[in-house]
Amino acid sequence: MLELLSEGDLAAAELAGAAGVEADRLPQDLAALRRAGLVTARAEGGGVRYALADPQVAELLAAARRVLTGLPPEPAALLRDRPTLPRPVTAHARPGQAHGA
């Protein structure tokens, strides 16, 4: 919802449709965002329009999007694609040397 509101004010019905949120759940979600100080609401022509409370919220979302879209899709990709390093040789495993010699 915050992502949608970063593009501009939306009426509750527009927001529900665009976000794919069930209409009966939307008021609870918007109330939580309002309590957090992220969203404001204003009455307009028999309905309510919602907006981001601060333009910096949109900037934060854009920054997060840039960072997250640059990451691999899953953490396992980091492990799978890392280069393998040679194993270190330890004093106990030197070839040709007997233990205790």
Secondary structure, DSSP 8 states (H G I E B T S, - for coil): -HHHHTT--EEHHHHHHHHT--TTTHHHHHHHHHHTTSEEEEEETTEEEEEES-HHHHHHHHHHHHHHHTS-SSHHHHHHTS--------GGG-TT--TT-
